[in-house]
Amino acid sequence: MSDVEARRNPAYLKQLIQEVEDFERAYRGWLTHHLITDSEKLIPGVVPGVSPAVMRRDGADPALVEAAAEKVGHAAGRIAHVAPMTGVMIGVAGVGQVDPFVNALYVSRPKPVLEPRDVLGACASARGRLEGLLGLAEADSPPTVDPASLHPIVWGAAGALWRDGYRRRAVSAAAEALTAAVKARLDRYDASDTAIWQESLSNNPPAGGKARLRWPGDPTNLTVKSIQDGLRQFAPGAQMLIRNPATHLDEEPAEQVALEQLCTLSLLARMVDSCILDEAPEPESTG
């Protein structure tokens, strides 16, 4: 992942924030085994700038100290890219820019270039900058689609199969459920799945037993006419492009492709819901 992609990825930025917090927690745990020399003026032999910035406490268990250091090292490794990414580097005269996370444990060495407050301050700064990047990334992120918010007919048929990982069958079931709902609304069970769409959206007037689906509004209005014509071509096309391959082919579609197919069916279902039923008038009684 490039730096630009990382800055635009909300999930990744949230992960980095959590890992910075994990590092700080580990570092504070390691510090509990040490005395910070610049705040302990009574430590004999401490020479500022020469002596280590921290010294192990008397009686500290070496095994526990080593385990705590390993946690810090592991956590620092996981955020090794945070300082360059956020610009949280410590400028040290004669040394240059120092990564406060990668070099966090060096405070226990003579002539340290960092002090614990530098490392902890860098944690706070890195969190703040990552949270700022997260806000920008979330603002720029495209909207996400919750499958459960799809049209009830579509998700009602597809939901269980989708959750179990059967994407192709989920799409097929949704398409068949939508077609069945249209047949039920028209009381037409004599037409094939593709024909029911073609006939129900035909420009021909309704005939006996063959009602039509019409987009509401004045049929002479150009917008209404455009939507009606588009729906007349869109619905059978969705049937042939989505339902038929999902039903007759064994190939499992990619998750994103299958989701987009369900979205297409959901859109079609909502448009059908908006249509009104145009039925042929009842024949006049001759009796």
C-alpha positions, 0 to 999 in steps of 0.5 A: 500500500502506497503512502497516498493509499494509506492516508485515504484508507479509514480502516488502516488509519484506525488500525494505526491509531490502535497500534500507537496506543498499544505501543504507548501502553507497552512503553509505559509498562516498560518505564515502570521498571525504571527511574527517569534520571532527569526527574530523580535529582538524588541519583548518585553519579547521574550526568545529564546528557551522558548518563542514560535517561532511565535507569533500572530500579533496584530490585526489578526482575531482569526477566520482567524487564526483558519481557517488557522490552520485547513488548515495546520492540514488537509494538515499535516494529508494527508502527515503524512507518508511523513517524515518517508518515505523520512527520513525528520525528525528533530533531537532534543536533549532530544526529538529524531526524530520529524516529521516536518509536524505533529508538524508544528503548535507547533512552536506557543507553549512555548519551541518549538522544531521546528522553521518555517524554520525547517518546510519550509526546510523540505518541500523543502527536502521532495519534492526533495527526492520524486522527486528523488524517482519519477525519479527512479520509472518512470525509472523502470515502465513498458511501458504503452499501449495507446489503441488509438495506437492499429491497426486502424482496431482494435481500429476503431471498438472498440474505441467508445464502449471502451470509453463508458465502453462496454469492451466485445462489444468492443472486439467482434467488434474489432475481427469481424472487423479484420475478415471482413477485412481479408475476404475482402482482400481475396475476400472470403465471403463464409467461416465462421469466424473461417474457413477463418483463417484456410483456408487462412493460410493453408499450402496447395497451393492456389486453385481457388478462395481460396488465402492464406496469406503467411509470406514474405520470403523464405518459406524454411527458418526455421524462415519464416516457424516457423512464418507461422506455428505459425500464422496458429495456432495463428489466429484461436486460437485468434478467438476461445479464444477471439472473440467467448466468447466476442460475445456469453457470457454476462460476462463483462471482467476486464478492463486489460483482455479486453485491453490485448485481444485488444492488441492480436487482434492488434498484429494479425492485424499487422502480417496479414498486413505483409503477402503477398497474394498467389493466384492461377494462372489464368487458361490458355485460351484454345481458 
